[in-house]
Amino acid sequence: MTHIMSDTSYLDWPFFDDKHRELQRTLDAWSAENLPDHHAADVDQACRDLVKQLGAAGWLRNAIGGSAYGGNADVIDTRAICLIRETLARHSGLADFAFAMQGLGSGAISLHGTEVQKQNYLSKVAKGEAIAAFALSEPEAGSDVAAMQCAAEFVVDADGGHYVLNGEKTWISNGGIADFYVLFARTGEAPGARGITAFIVDAGLPGFDIAERIDVIAPHPLARLKFTNCRIAVTQRLGEAGQGFKVAMATLDIFRTSVAGAALGFARRAMDEAMHRVTTRKMFGQTLADFQLTQAKLAQMATTIDSSALLIYRAAWQRDQGRKVTKEAAMAKLTATEGAQQVIDAAVQMFGGLGVVSEVPVERLYREIRSLRIYEGATEVQQLIIGRELLKEFASA
């Protein structure tokens, strides 16, 4: 059985409806019973198993838009996504990863897929029967999507035409285990970001190779993909030709706030671990908690956590009201990921030497938090977004 969080008073905040409170409490209890509290030896198999578990228990239905295709509702509930990621991350970083990638990897299909595409993919994703991936980044195109070089050339044939895909993608989560990839490639309708198109690319196609598996600080399936004259049917195009950048940004817009939710889950777990440590660790005739230095650090950690949570659930609530949240989501991601790193670092310090022993929860959290400050828009990119939005607001005021 894994860890149960002590403080859930934030669920009483007005951002949430009763269904959100019930969702969090039910998932927390399920996670404590079902999720392992350690890193798996075989990460690929662990991810496959987690996707099946999350699907069978019904949690993946929240990551899908469209009740006709297995989703809980026609529109993805951002607050629910954030609560789920926060709760899963507190119990298991890999479980959070598995859930998040099912949503991110299929989000573009929920938003822009044809009826046939939705029928073919979404229900399998919701049930945990198909593993999804999102293939946007390239060796020379991460934050700068317009620098994308992977290209799909349209070729006319007797059936009306197909695309031929050439190039590479890298840092692709679920790379090597995914059943399909929502992939973005340059199709040349216009220069820069306006000449990119989205496709659904099934694993195992001729000309599609897993060029390299990538090992990272917190293990999860990650790979570099290579395409050599890989034929893609026109029916696998996702949205209109040349509109891929909009498809990608709309997908990221849903899930960016949830990255902050995952960071918050890591921070809450670190806080609970720290509280247990300082109240039980004897030092100089008292507990570590009796020192004013410790109390000051705990105060700082708690304030950082609440600040992050307020920003996250403000952004999620606003998005669920149909409002634009570009600035608010960026603020949430920046604050929650940077703040969680500080909270976890402080927890490691409180554990002393034990804090850097492999597989002690705070050591695991220390590794798991680091990538969240980079993926789906690095901290520096979030700062640029916030600054740009502020200047836009000032100019239009």
Residue pairs with C-beta under 8 A, 6 or more apart in sequence:
1 32
1 33
2 31
2 32
2 35
2 36
2 37
2 91
2 92
3 32
3 37
3 90
3 91
3 269
3 272
3 273
3 361
4 28
4 32
5 28
5 90
5 268
5 269
5 272
6 272
6 275
7 268
8 24
8 25
8 28
10 306
10 309
10 313
11 20
11 21
11 24
11 25
13 313
15 79
15 313
15 314
15 316
15 317
16 79
16 83
16 313
19 80
20 79
20 80
20 83
23 62
23 80
23 83
23 84
24 83
24 87
27 59
27 83
27 84
27 87
27 88
28 87
28 91
30 57
30 59
31 87
31 88
31 90
31 91
31 92
31 95
32 91
34 53
34 57
35 88
35 91
35 92
35 95
36 46
36 92
37 91
37 92
37 361
38 359
38 364
39 94
39 218
39 219
39 359
39 364
40 46
40 94
40 219
43 94
43 219
43 220
43 221
44 176
44 177
44 221
46 94
47 94
47 97
47 98
47 131
47 174
47 177
47 220
47 221
48 131
48 177
50 92
50 94
50 95
50 98
51 60
51 98
51 102
51 128
51 131
52 128
52 129
53 128
54 60
54 95
54 98
54 99
54 102
54 128
55 102
55 126
55 127
55 128
55 129
56 127
56 128
59 84
59 99
60 99
60 102
60 125
60 126
60 127
60 128
61 70
61 71
61 72
61 126
62 71
62 72
62 76
62 77
62 80
62 81
62 84
63 71
63 76
63 81
63 99
63 100
63 102
63 103
63 106
63 107
63 125
63 126
64 70
64 71
64 72
64 76
64 103
64 106
64 110
64 122
64 125
64 126
65 71
65 73
65 74
65 75
65 76
65 107
65 110
65 111
66 74
66 110
66 118
66 122
67 73
67 74
68 118
69 110
69 118
69 119
69 122
69 123
69 126
70 122
70 123
70 125
70 126
70 127
71 110
71 122
71 126
72 80
76 103
76 107
76 110
76 254
77 320
78 254
78 257
78 258
78 315
78 316
78 317
78 319
78 320
79 313
79 316
79 317
79 320
81 103
81 254
81 255
81 257
81 258
81 261
81 316
82 257
82 258
82 260
82 261
82 312
82 313
82 316
83 261
84 99
84 261
85 96
85 99
85 100
85 258
85 259
85 261
85 262
85 265
86 261
86 262
86 264
86 265
86 268
87 265
88 95
88 96
88 99
88 262
88 265
89 95
89 96
89 261
89 262
89 263
89 264
89 265
89 266
89 269
89 368
90 265
90 266
90 268
90 269
91 269
93 218
93 266
93 364
93 365
93 368
94 220
96 262
96 265
97 173
97 220
100 255
100 258
100 259
100 262
101 131
101 132
101 133
101 134
101 173
101 174
102 125
102 128
102 131
102 132
103 254
103 255
103 258
104 132
104 134
104 251
104 252
104 255
105 125
105 131
105 132
105 133
105 134
105 174
105 178
105 180
105 181
105 182
106 121
106 122
106 125
106 132
106 182
107 134
107 182
107 251
107 254
107 255
108 134
108 182
108 198
108 238
108 239
108 247
108 248
108 250
108 251
109 117
109 118
109 121
109 122
109 182
109 200
109 238
110 118
110 122
111 247
111 250
111 251
111 254
112 198
112 238
112 239
112 247
112 250
113 121
113 122
113 200
113 238
114 235
116 235
117 200
117 235
117 236
117 238
121 130
121 132
121 180
121 200
124 130
124 179
125 132
130 179
130 180
131 174
131 177
131 178
131 179
132 174
132 178
132 179
132 180
132 181
132 182
133 172
133 173
133 174
133 175
133 178
133 180
133 181
133 182
134 172
134 173
134 181
134 182
134 251
135 169
135 172
135 175
135 181
135 182
135 183
135 184
135 201
135 225
136 145
136 169
136 183
136 184
136 248
137 169
137 170
137 171
137 172
138 147
138 148
138 149
138 150
138 167
138 168
138 169
138 170
139 168
139 170
139 224
140 147
140 149
141 147
141 148
141 149
142 171
143 377
143 378
143 381
145 184
145 193
145 196
145 245
145 248
146 192
146 193
146 245
148 184
148 185
148 186
148 196
149 167
149 186
150 165
150 166
150 167
150 168
150 169
150 183
150 184
150 185
150 186
150 227
151 165
151 166
151 167
151 185
151 186
151 187
151 188
152 163
152 164
152 165
152 166
152 185
152 186
152 187
152 197
152 199
152 232
153 163
153 164
153 166
153 187
154 161
154 162
154 163
154 187
154 241
155 161
155 162
155 163
155 164
160 234
161 234
162 231
162 232
162 233
162 234
163 185
163 187
163 199
163 231
163 232
163 233
163 234
163 237
164 229
164 230
164 231
164 232
165 183
165 185
165 199
165 201
165 207
165 208
165 227
165 229
165 230
165 231
165 232
166 227
166 228
166 229
166 230
167 185
167 226
167 227
168 211
168 224
168 225
168 226
168 227
169 175
169 181
169 183
169 224
169 225
170 214
170 223
170 224
170 225
171 214
171 222
171 224
171 375
172 181
172 222
172 223
172 224
172 225
173 220
173 221
173 222
174 221
175 210
175 213
175 214
175 221
175 222
175 223
175 224
175 225
176 210
176 213
176 221
176 222
176 223
177 221
178 203
179 202
179 203
180 200
180 201
180 202
180 203
181 200
181 201
181 203
181 225
182 198
182 199
182 200
182 201
182 238
182 251
183 198
183 199
183 200
183 201
184 196
184 197
184 198
184 199
184 244
184 245
184 247
184 248
185 196
185 197
185 199
185 244
186 195
186 196
186 197
187 195
187 196
187 197
187 241
187 242
187 244
188 195
189 195
189 197
189 241
189 242
190 242
193 245
194 242
194 245
195 242
196 242
196 244
196 245
196 248
197 237
197 238
197 239
197 240
197 241
197 242
197 243
197 244
198 237
198 238
198 239
198 243
198 244
198 247
198 248
199 232
199 236
199 237
199 238
200 236
200 238
201 208
201 230
201 232
201 236
202 236
205 230
205 231
205 232
206 230
206 231
207 227
207 228
207 229
207 230
207 231
208 225
208 226
208 227
208 230
209 225
209 226
209 227
209 228
210 223
210 224
210 225
210 226
211 223
211 224
211 225
211 226
212 223
212 224
213 221
213 222
213 223
214 222
214 223
214 224
215 222
216 222
216 371
217 367
217 370
217 371
218 364
218 367
218 368
218 370
218 371
238 244
238 247
239 246
239 247
252 376
252 377
253 319
253 325
253 326
253 329
254 319
255 376
256 329
256 330
256 333
256 376
256 377
257 312
257 315
257 316
257 319
257 325
257 329
257 332
257 333
259 333
259 336
259 337
259 372
259 375
259 376
260 308
260 311
260 312
260 315
260 329
260 332
260 333
260 335
260 336
260 337
261 312
261 316
261 336
262 372
263 308
263 333
263 336
263 337
263 339
263 340
263 369
263 372
264 305
264 308
264 309
264 312
264 336
264 340
266 340
266 344
266 365
266 368
266 369
266 372
267 301
267 304
267 305
267 308
267 336
267 339
267 340
267 343
267 344
267 369
268 305
269 361
269 365
270 301
270 340
270 343
270 344
270 346
270 347
270 361
270 362
270 365
271 301
271 302
271 305
271 343
271 347
273 347
273 351
273 361
273 362
273 365
274 298
274 301
274 346
274 347
274 350
274 351
274 362
275 298
277 288
277 347
277 350
277 351
278 287
278 288
278 289
278 294
278 298
278 350
279 287
279 288
279 289
280 287
281 287
281 288
281 350
283 291
288 294
288 350
289 295
289 298
294 350
297 346
297 349
297 350
300 342
300 346
301 342
301 343
301 346
301 347
304 339
304 342
304 343
305 339
305 343
307 335
307 339
308 332
308 335
308 336
308 339
308 340
311 328
311 331
311 332
311 335
311 336
312 332
312 336
314 328
314 332
315 325
315 328
315 329
315 331
315 332
318 325
318 328
319 325
319 329
326 385
326 389
327 385
327 386
327 389
327 390
327 393
330 377
330 382
330 385
330 386
330 389
331 382
331 386
333 376
333 377
333 382
334 379
334 382
334 383
334 386
337 369
337 372
337 373
337 379
338 373
338 379
340 369
340 372
341 369
341 370
341 373
344 362
344 365
344 366
344 369
345 366
347 355
347 362
347 365
348 355
348 356
348 362
348 363
348 366
349 355
351 360
351 362
354 360
355 362
355 363
355 366
356 363
357 363
373 379
377 385
